[in-house]
Amino acid sequence: MRVMITCFPAPAHFWPLVPYAWALQSAGHDVRVVAPSGFPSPSGIISTDFAQRVTESGIVAVPCGPQTPLAVHDCDDPGYADVLPNPDETERYVRALSVHERVERDMWDVFYHYAILAIRNYQPPRPREDIDDIVAFAKSWRPDLVLWEPWFPCGAVAAKASGAAHVRTLISPDYTAWAHERFVSRGLPSMLAEAMQPLADHHGVTVDDELLLGQATLDPIPAGMRLPTRTPTVPVRYLPYSGGSVSERWLRDEPTRPRMAISLGVSARAVDKGDSTGRIPALLEAVDGLDVEVIATLNKDQLSDQVGTLPDNVRAMDYVPLSQLLPTCSALVNHGSFGTVIAGLANAVPQIVCDTDEPTRFFGRATPDGVEWDRTSPKQGYSTLTSNYLADRGAGSRLDHQKQSISEIRSMLRRVVEDPEVRDAALRLREEEWASTPTPAQLVPWLEKLAQER
């Protein structure tokens, strides 16, 4: 069986899909990751040879098209300015969709400011060369099955154009299905369908629910973290992967005292270029004097002048793979991203999620020099959802450095390290909501059957 996997060309979108590729490849199937070559950014935020990331995982890469700026940076085309998020548009939709409650507003904000922006970037009003190349590859290679992630739905167009079965593979809670269903229930044109329309028309494909939501959906989201949608899904275990790495000796040695990891996200620090909120100084002050060894994955931008001298019990390192670090840890302080939280869950590590009451919104304005961004908050889009999930189950706590004192934060940190009830709750979550679901390898026969029936 030929299997084609497509995703937005960034590690955070690709890494969750690697275990599916390994499972299918190990079962004897020919697997290719087909994606744009990457995107140079005018500000240098992310510029990646994506094919190299793929081949490092042991999977065949098919880079399509030249490295091309994202649509938001194509300011020479006036039609592309519509790709940018703007406050008038989002508030108009909030009113039309009756999005009022804070939890619902968080769902909408993640969809509008992250998911639909990612989709519009590769599916703007005029189809892109790299996306056309993806569809052309599918037509020539003729895969039996296409796996695609919701923030890169052109994989569904490639599947329909080539006659392949196609499965939507979630890498986060299902914001696209939630928003699409909300539009439909209000009798409004779906923003997701509108974003898909130009590419679908270009390749003679009909936009319907099957194209938008897949013939099936693989869902690695723990039940307590799923969004309220009617879209049926197939549960699967999320297997954390963060790239190939070398096993360092210090990680193989037993810690002499409880080890705490602070991981605030690689993607976010690339965008924010530091920490303007005071969160990092507050965390470092709170851990000072605790009987723990702290491994803080912070780069030089985050360790700015406001940090000063690191506490004696803190070791700052630019990057440490969570797959190696977390098995040695007694606690994890993080920014609330789905991948990081599930990695902690898979290792039964008690967690503290940094979250605030601020909205997670940003807007862009096209200028002759590029896009001018207005970011109202650096918080991670999932942090409220993930912090509530852990706190409600006793496996962690929510930390709001804007409202809690250093003393309160220190007490919270001490509790997740020392309280056996928190450790027991983290272990229960691992067994009941992670280990109890089938692995990607166990779902291979089901994927084979789906492809054969199609």
C-alpha positions as CSV (number, residue, x, y, z in Angstrom):
1,M,0.0,0.0,0.0
2,R,1.2,3.5,-0.8
3,V,0.6,6.0,1.9
4,M,1.0,9.8,1.5
5,I,1.3,12.0,4.6
6,T,0.8,15.8,4.3
7,C,1.3,18.5,6.9
8,F,2.1,22.1,7.5
9,P,6.0,22.2,7.0
10,A,7.0,22.9,10.7
11,P,8.2,20.4,13.3
12,A,5.3,21.0,15.7
13,H,2.9,19.8,12.9
14,F,5.1,16.9,11.6
15,W,6.4,15.3,14.8
16,P,2.9,14.1,16.0
17,L,2.6,12.2,12.7
18,V,5.9,10.4,12.8
19,P,4.6,7.4,14.8
20,Y,1.9,6.8,12.2
21,A,4.6,6.8,9.5
22,W,6.7,4.4,11.5
23,A,3.8,2.0,12.1
24,L,2.8,1.9,8.5
25,Q,6.4,1.6,7.2
26,S,7.1,-1.2,9.7
27,A,4.0,-3.0,8.4
28,G,5.6,-3.0,4.9
29,H,3.9,0.0,3.3
30,D,5.6,2.6,1.2
31,V,5.3,5.9,3.1
32,R,6.1,9.4,1.8
33,V,5.8,12.7,3.6
34,V,4.7,15.2,0.9
35,A,4.9,18.8,1.9
36,P,6.1,22.3,0.8
37,S,9.9,22.6,0.9
38,G,9.5,25.2,3.7
39,F,9.0,28.9,4.0
40,P,11.6,31.7,4.4
41,S,10.2,34.4,6.8
42,P,11.2,38.0,6.4
43,S,11.8,38.3,10.1
44,G,13.7,35.0,10.3
45,I,11.1,33.5,12.7
46,I,11.0,30.1,11.0
47,S,13.0,29.1,7.9
48,T,13.4,25.4,7.5
49,D,14.5,22.8,5.1
50,F,11.6,20.7,6.0
51,A,12.7,17.7,4.0
52,Q,15.7,17.4,6.3
53,R,13.4,17.2,9.3
54,V,11.5,14.4,7.6
55,T,14.5,12.3,6.5
56,E,16.0,12.6,10.0
57,S,13.0,10.6,11.2
58,G,13.8,7.8,8.8
59,I,10.9,8.6,6.4
60,V,11.1,9.5,2.7
61,A,10.4,13.2,2.0
62,V,8.9,14.6,-1.1
63,P,9.5,18.4,-1.0
64,C,7.2,20.3,-3.3
65,G,7.8,23.6,-4.9
66,P,10.5,26.1,-4.1
67,Q,10.8,27.6,-0.6
68,T,8.1,30.2,-0.9
69,P,7.0,32.8,1.7
70,L,3.7,32.2,3.5
71,A,0.7,34.0,2.0
72,V,0.7,36.6,4.8
73,H,4.0,37.8,3.5
74,D,2.9,38.1,-0.1
75,C,2.0,41.8,0.3
76,D,2.5,42.5,-3.4
77,D,-0.8,40.8,-4.1
78,P,-3.6,42.9,-2.7
79,G,-5.9,39.9,-2.5
80,Y,-3.6,38.2,0.0
81,A,-4.2,40.9,2.6
82,D,-7.5,39.2,3.3
83,V,-5.4,36.3,4.7
84,L,-4.3,38.4,7.8
85,P,-6.4,38.2,11.0
86,N,-8.0,41.5,11.8
87,P,-10.1,42.6,14.8
88,D,-13.2,43.7,12.8
89,E,-13.5,40.3,11.1
90,T,-13.1,38.2,14.3
91,E,-15.6,40.3,16.3
92,R,-18.1,40.2,13.5
93,Y,-17.9,36.4,13.5
94,V,-18.1,36.2,17.3
95,R,-21.4,38.1,17.2
96,A,-22.8,36.1,14.3
97,L,-21.8,32.8,15.9
98,S,-23.0,33.8,19.4
99,V,-19.6,33.0,20.9
100,H,-19.9,34.4,24.4
101,E,-18.6,32.2,27.1
102,R,-14.9,32.4,27.9
103,V,-14.3,28.7,27.1
104,E,-16.0,29.1,23.7
105,R,-14.2,32.3,23.1
106,D,-10.9,30.5,23.6
107,M,-12.0,27.9,21.1
108,W,-12.8,30.6,18.6
109,D,-9.6,32.5,19.1
110,V,-7.4,29.4,18.5
111,F,-9.4,28.6,15.4
112,Y,-9.3,32.1,14.0
113,H,-5.8,33.3,15.0
114,Y,-4.0,30.0,14.5
115,A,-5.8,27.2,12.6
116,I,-7.6,29.2,9.9
117,L,-4.5,31.5,9.5
118,A,-2.3,28.4,8.9
119,I,-4.9,27.1,6.3
120,R,-5.1,30.4,4.6
121,N,-1.4,30.7,4.4
122,Y,-1.2,27.7,2.1
123,Q,-4.6,28.0,0.5
124,P,-4.9,31.7,-0.3
125,P,-7.2,33.1,-3.0
126,R,-4.9,32.1,-5.8
127,P,-3.5,28.5,-5.5
128,R,0.2,28.3,-4.8
129,E,2.8,26.5,-6.9
130,D,4.0,24.3,-4.0
131,I,0.4,23.1,-3.2
132,D,-0.3,22.4,-6.9
133,D,2.9,20.3,-6.8
134,I,1.5,18.3,-3.9
135,V,-1.7,17.5,-5.8
136,A,0.3,16.7,-9.0
137,F,2.5,14.2,-7.0
138,A,-0.6,12.5,-5.7
139,K,-2.1,12.2,-9.2
140,S,1.2,10.7,-10.5
141,W,2.1,8.5,-7.6
142,R,-1.5,7.4,-6.9
143,P,-1.4,6.7,-3.1
144,D,-3.9,4.3,-1.6
145,L,-4.2,6.3,1.5
146,V,-3.6,9.9,2.5
147,L,-3.2,11.1,6.1
148,W,-3.5,14.8,6.6
149,E,-3.6,17.1,9.6
150,P,-6.5,19.6,9.9
151,W,-4.3,22.8,9.7
152,F,-3.1,21.6,6.2
153,P,-6.3,20.3,4.5
154,C,-5.0,20.5,1.0
155,G,-4.1,16.8,1.6
156,A,-7.8,16.1,1.3
157,V,-7.9,17.8,-2.1
158,A,-4.8,15.7,-3.2
159,A,-6.6,12.5,-2.1
160,K,-9.8,13.3,-3.9
161,A,-8.0,14.3,-7.1
162,S,-6.0,11.0,-7.1
163,G,-8.8,8.7,-5.9
164,A,-7.2,7.8,-2.5
165,A,-8.9,7.2,0.8
166,H,-8.1,9.9,3.2
167,V,-8.0,10.2,7.0
168,R,-7.8,13.4,9.0
169,T,-5.2,13.0,11.8
170,L,-5.6,15.4,14.7
171,I,-2.5,17.0,16.2
172,S,-4.5,19.2,18.6
173,P,-8.1,19.4,19.9
174,D,-10.5,19.6,17.0
175,Y,-10.9,23.3,16.5
176,T,-11.6,23.1,12.8
177,A,-14.5,20.7,13.2
178,W,-15.9,22.7,16.1
179,A,-15.8,26.0,14.1
180,H,-17.2,24.4,10.9
181,E,-20.1,22.9,12.9
182,R,-20.8,26.2,14.6
183,F,-21.0,28.0,11.2
184,V,-23.3,25.3,9.8
185,S,-25.6,25.3,12.9
186,R,-26.0,29.1,12.5
187,G,-26.8,28.8,8.8
188,L,-23.7,30.8,7.9
189,P,-21.1,30.0,5.2
190,S,-18.2,28.1,6.8
191,M,-14.9,29.9,7.0
192,L,-13.2,26.6,6.5
193,A,-15.2,25.8,3.4
194,E,-14.5,29.2,2.0
195,A,-10.8,28.8,2.6
196,M,-10.9,25.4,0.8
197,Q,-13.0,26.6,-2.2
198,P,-10.3,28.1,-4.5
199,L,-8.0,25.1,-4.4
200,A,-10.9,22.6,-4.7
201,D,-12.3,24.5,-7.7
202,H,-8.8,24.6,-9.3
203,H,-8.6,20.8,-9.2
204,G,-12.2,20.0,-9.9
205,V,-13.0,18.8,-6.4
206,T,-16.3,19.3,-4.6
207,V,-16.2,21.0,-1.2
208,D,-18.4,18.9,1.2
209,D,-18.1,17.6,4.8
210,E,-16.0,14.6,3.6
211,L,-13.4,16.9,2.1
212,L,-13.4,19.2,5.1
213,L,-13.5,16.6,7.9
214,G,-12.0,13.5,6.2
215,Q,-13.5,10.1,5.5
216,A,-12.4,9.3,9.1
217,T,-10.6,11.1,11.9
218,L,-7.8,9.7,14.1
219,D,-8.1,11.4,17.5
220,P,-5.1,11.3,20.0
221,I,-6.8,13.8,22.3
222,P,-7.6,12.4,25.8
223,A,-11.4,12.3,26.3
224,G,-11.4,15.0,29.0
225,M,-9.6,17.5,26.6
226,R,-11.8,17.0,23.5
227,L,-13.9,19.8,22.2
228,P,-17.7,19.4,21.9
229,T,-18.3,18.3,18.3
230,R,-20.5,15.8,16.5
231,T,-17.8,14.6,14.2
232,P,-17.0,10.9,14.9
233,T,-13.4,10.0,15.7
234,V,-11.2,6.9,16.2
235,P,-9.2,7.1,19.5
236,V,-5.5,6.6,19.1
237,R,-2.5,6.9,21.5
238,Y,-0.4,10.0,21.1
239,L,3.3,8.9,21.1
240,P,5.6,11.8,21.8
241,Y,8.4,12.4,19.4
242,S,10.7,15.4,19.3
243,G,13.3,14.5,16.7
244,G,16.4,12.4,16.8
245,S,19.0,13.2,19.4
246,V,22.1,12.0,21.3
247,S,21.7,10.5,24.7
248,E,23.7,12.7,27.1
249,R,25.5,11.1,30.0
250,W,24.0,13.4,32.6
251,L,20.5,12.3,31.6
252,R,21.4,8.7,32.1
253,D,22.6,9.3,35.7
254,E,20.1,9.2,38.5
255,P,19.3,12.7,39.8
256,T,20.6,13.3,43.3
257,R,17.4,15.3,44.2
258,P,14.0,15.7,42.5
259,R,14.3,17.1,39.0
260,M,11.9,19.8,37.7
261,A,11.8,20.7,34.0
262,I,10.7,24.2,32.8
263,S,9.7,24.0,29.1
264,L,8.0,27.0,27.6
265,G,7.9,26.0,23.9
266,V,10.3,26.2,21.0
267,S,7.9,27.8,18.6
268,A,6.6,30.4,21.0
269,R,10.1,31.6,21.9
270,A,11.0,31.9,18.3
271,V,8.0,34.2,17.7
272,D,8.2,36.2,20.9
273,K,12.0,36.6,21.0
274,G,12.1,36.6,24.7
275,D,9.7,37.2,27.6
276,S,8.0,40.6,28.0
277,T,5.5,39.4,30.6
278,G,7.7,38.7,33.6
279,R,6.8,35.0,33.6
280,I,10.3,33.7,33.4
281,P,11.8,35.9,36.2
282,A,8.8,34.9,38.4
283,L,9.4,31.2,37.9
284,L,13.1,31.5,38.5
285,E,12.6,33.5,41.7
286,A,10.0,30.9,42.9
287,V,12.3,27.9,42.4
288,D,15.2,29.6,44.1
289,G,15.9,27.8,47.4
290,L,13.6,24.8,46.7
291,D,15.2,21.4,47.2
292,V,15.0,20.5,43.5
293,E,17.3,20.5,40.5
294,V,15.7,22.6,37.7
295,I,16.4,22.1,34.0
296,A,15.1,25.2,32.2
297,T,15.1,25.0,28.4
298,L,15.6,28.7,27.9
299,N,17.6,30.4,25.2
300,K,19.6,33.7,25.3
301,D,16.6,35.8,24.3
302,Q,14.6,34.4,27.2
303,L,17.5,34.9,29.6
304,S,17.6,38.6,29.1
305,D,18.8,41.4,31.4
306,Q,15.6,41.1,33.5
307,V,16.5,37.5,34.6
308,G,19.9,38.4,36.2
309,T,21.9,35.7,37.9
310,L,20.4,32.2,37.8
311,P,19.6,30.5,41.1
312,D,22.2,27.9,42.1
313,N,19.7,25.0,41.6
314,V,18.8,26.1,38.0
315,R,20.6,24.8,34.9
316,A,19.6,26.7,31.7
317,M,19.9,24.8,28.4
318,D,18.8,26.0,25.0
319,Y,17.1,22.7,24.2
320,V,16.8,19.2,25.7
321,P,14.5,16.6,24.0
322,L,11.5,16.0,26.3
323,S,11.6,12.3,25.4
324,Q,14.9,12.1,27.3
325,L,14.3,14.7,30.0
326,L,10.8,13.8,31.3
327,P,11.5,10.2,32.3
328,T,14.0,11.7,34.8
329,C,11.7,14.4,36.2
330,S,9.4,14.7,39.2
331,A,7.6,17.7,37.9
332,L,7.1,19.7,34.6
333,V,6.4,23.4,34.3
334,N,5.2,24.3,30.8
335,H,3.3,26.7,28.6
336,G,0.3,24.4,28.0
337,S,0.8,23.2,24.4
338,F,-0.9,19.9,23.6
339,G,2.3,18.1,22.6
340,T,4.2,19.1,25.8
341,V,1.3,18.3,28.1
342,I,0.7,14.9,26.5
343,A,4.5,14.1,26.8
344,G,4.2,14.8,30.5
345,L,1.0,12.7,30.7
346,A,2.8,9.8,28.9
347,N,5.5,9.9,31.5
348,A,3.1,10.3,34.5
349,V,4.8,13.6,35.5
350,P,2.8,16.1,37.6
351,Q,2.5,19.4,35.8
352,I,2.1,23.1,36.3
353,V,0.7,24.9,33.3
354,C,1.4,28.6,32.8
355,D,-1.9,30.3,31.9
356,T,-3.4,33.8,32.2
357,D,-6.8,35.3,31.8
358,E,-5.6,37.3,28.7
359,P,-7.0,36.4,25.3
360,T,-4.7,34.7,22.9
361,R,-5.1,37.0,19.9
362,F,-2.9,38.7,17.4
363,F,-3.6,40.8,14.3
364,G,-1.6,41.7,11.2
365,R,-1.5,44.6,8.8
366,A,0.2,44.6,5.4
367,T,2.8,47.3,4.9
368,P,5.4,48.0,2.1
369,D,8.0,46.5,4.4
370,G,6.1,43.3,5.3
371,V,3.5,42.4,7.9
372,E,3.2,44.5,11.0
373,W,2.0,42.3,13.9
374,D,0.0,43.3,16.9
375,R,0.2,40.5,19.5
376,T,-2.0,41.1,22.5
377,S,-0.8,38.1,24.5
378,P,2.1,35.6,24.3
379,K,0.1,32.9,26.1
380,Q,-0.2,29.5,24.3
381,G,-3.5,29.0,22.6
382,Y,-4.3,25.7,24.4
383,S,-3.1,26.7,27.9
384,T,-6.5,27.2,29.5
385,L,-7.9,24.0,28.1
386,T,-4.8,21.9,29.2
387,S,-4.4,23.6,32.6
388,N,-8.1,23.0,33.5
389,Y,-7.8,19.4,32.3
390,L,-4.9,18.7,34.7
391,A,-6.1,20.7,37.6
392,D,-9.6,19.1,37.5
393,R,-8.0,15.7,37.7
394,G,-5.6,16.5,40.5
395,A,-2.5,15.9,38.3
396,G,-1.3,19.4,38.2
397,S,-2.1,23.1,38.7
398,R,-2.7,26.3,36.8
399,L,-0.1,29.1,37.3
400,D,-1.0,32.7,36.6
401,H,2.1,34.8,37.4
402,Q,0.1,38.0,36.8
403,K,-2.1,37.2,39.8
404,Q,-0.2,34.9,42.1
405,S,2.6,36.0,44.4
406,I,6.1,34.4,44.4
407,S,5.2,32.7,47.7
408,E,2.1,31.2,46.2
409,I,4.0,30.0,43.1
410,R,6.7,28.5,45.3
411,S,4.1,26.6,47.4
412,M,2.5,25.3,44.2
413,L,5.8,24.1,42.8
414,R,6.7,22.4,46.1
415,R,3.3,20.6,46.2
416,V,3.6,19.0,42.7
417,V,7.0,17.7,43.6
418,E,6.2,16.4,47.1
419,D,2.5,15.5,47.3
420,P,2.0,11.8,46.6
421,E,-1.7,12.5,45.7
422,V,-0.6,14.6,42.8
423,R,1.8,11.9,41.6
424,D,-0.9,9.2,42.0
425,A,-3.3,11.3,40.0
426,A,-0.7,11.8,37.2
427,L,-0.2,8.0,37.1
428,R,-3.9,7.3,36.9
429,L,-4.2,9.7,34.0
430,R,-1.4,8.0,32.2
431,E,-3.1,4.6,32.6
432,E,-6.7,5.5,32.1
433,E,-6.5,8.2,29.4
434,W,-3.3,7.5,27.5
435,A,-2.1,3.9,27.9
436,S,-5.7,2.5,27.5
437,T,-6.0,3.7,23.9
438,P,-4.6,1.8,20.9
439,T,-1.2,2.7,19.4
440,P,-0.8,3.7,15.8
441,A,0.6,0.3,15.1
442,Q,-2.6,-1.4,16.4
443,L,-4.7,0.8,14.0
444,V,-2.7,-0.2,10.9
445,P,-5.1,-3.1,10.0
446,W,-8.0,-0.7,10.2
447,L,-6.3,1.8,7.9
448,E,-5.5,-1.0,5.5
449,K,-9.1,-2.0,5.4
450,L,-10.3,1.6,4.9
451,A,-8.0,2.0,1.9
452,Q,-9.0,-1.3,0.4
453,E,-12.7,-0.4,0.7
454,R,-12.1,2.9,-1.0
